[in-house]
Amino acid sequence: MNVDLKNEFKLTNAGDNWGNVMQWLFAIADYLTFETDECVPDEWQFKPSPFGADEENYVFQALKEMALPSNEVLQFGKVLIRVRDILESKGESY
């Protein structure tokens, strides 16, 4: 797993684990859709906005600045999907 992504994720978590994971997943999906040739996995159930990416989102901006290979961003997203599923199973979603 990319250490820069992991560290940036930790920096953005202010105690709302579910909100942080979801913010990152949306930003990663936007980044993959609008900035790379990588496809967002169907199981993520992501539908891109007809208005484009949320370019004001801090995480989206950070992903652009890091300029990581798209496969590393996708892999981190897959880890976050597992975290999302764990949080949901523990009743920590909203």
C-alpha positions as CSV (number, residue, x, y, z in Angstrom):
1,M,0.0,0.0,0.0
2,N,1.2,3.5,-0.8
3,V,2.6,5.1,2.3
4,D,1.8,8.6,1.1
5,L,-1.8,7.8,0.6
6,K,-2.1,6.1,4.0
7,N,-0.5,9.1,5.8
8,E,-2.7,11.6,4.0
9,F,-5.8,9.5,4.9
10,K,-4.8,9.5,8.5
11,L,-4.3,13.3,8.4
12,T,-7.9,13.9,7.2
13,N,-9.5,11.7,9.9
14,A,-10.9,13.9,12.6
15,G,-12.7,11.0,14.4
16,D,-15.5,10.4,11.9
17,N,-14.3,7.1,10.4
18,W,-17.3,6.6,8.2
19,G,-17.3,10.1,6.8
20,N,-13.6,10.1,6.1
21,V,-13.7,6.7,4.3
22,M,-16.7,7.9,2.2
23,Q,-15.0,11.2,1.4
24,W,-11.9,9.4,0.2
25,L,-13.9,6.9,-1.8
26,F,-15.8,9.6,-3.7
27,A,-12.6,11.5,-4.3
28,I,-10.8,8.4,-5.5
29,A,-13.7,7.5,-7.8
30,D,-13.7,11.1,-9.2
31,Y,-10.0,11.0,-9.7
32,L,-10.0,7.7,-11.5
33,T,-12.9,8.7,-13.6
34,F,-11.9,12.2,-14.7
35,E,-8.1,12.2,-14.3
36,T,-7.0,8.7,-15.4
37,D,-7.8,5.9,-17.8
38,E,-8.5,3.6,-14.9
39,C,-12.1,2.2,-14.5
40,V,-13.9,2.4,-11.2
41,P,-14.9,-1.2,-10.2
42,D,-18.7,-1.8,-10.7
43,E,-19.0,-3.1,-7.1
44,W,-18.3,0.4,-5.8
45,Q,-21.6,1.5,-7.3
46,F,-20.2,4.9,-8.2
47,K,-22.0,7.0,-10.7
48,P,-20.0,10.0,-11.9
49,S,-21.6,13.4,-11.8
50,P,-22.6,14.9,-15.1
51,F,-20.9,18.1,-13.8
52,G,-17.5,16.4,-13.5
53,A,-15.3,15.9,-10.5
54,D,-15.6,17.8,-7.2
55,E,-12.4,19.7,-7.8
56,E,-12.9,21.7,-4.6
57,N,-12.6,18.6,-2.5
58,Y,-9.3,18.5,-0.5
59,V,-8.8,14.8,-1.1
60,F,-9.3,15.2,-4.9
61,Q,-6.8,18.0,-4.9
62,A,-4.3,16.0,-2.9
63,L,-4.6,13.0,-5.2
64,K,-3.9,15.3,-8.2
65,E,-0.9,16.8,-6.4
66,M,0.6,13.5,-5.5
67,A,0.4,12.3,-9.1
68,L,0.6,8.7,-8.2
69,P,0.2,5.8,-10.6
70,S,-3.5,5.2,-11.1
71,N,-3.2,1.5,-10.1
72,E,-1.9,2.6,-6.6
73,V,-4.9,4.9,-6.2
74,L,-7.2,2.1,-7.3
75,Q,-5.6,-0.3,-4.8
76,F,-6.0,2.1,-2.0
77,G,-9.6,2.5,-2.9
78,K,-10.1,-1.2,-2.8
79,V,-8.7,-1.2,0.8
80,L,-11.1,1.6,1.7
81,I,-14.0,-0.4,0.3
82,R,-13.1,-3.2,2.7
83,V,-12.9,-0.7,5.6
84,R,-16.3,0.7,4.6
85,D,-17.8,-2.8,4.7
86,I,-16.3,-3.4,8.1
87,L,-17.6,-0.2,9.5
88,E,-21.0,-0.9,8.0
89,S,-21.1,-4.4,9.6
90,K,-20.2,-2.8,13.0
91,G,-23.1,-0.4,12.6
92,E,-20.9,2.6,12.3
93,S,-22.4,3.8,9.0
94,Y,-25.0,6.6,8.6
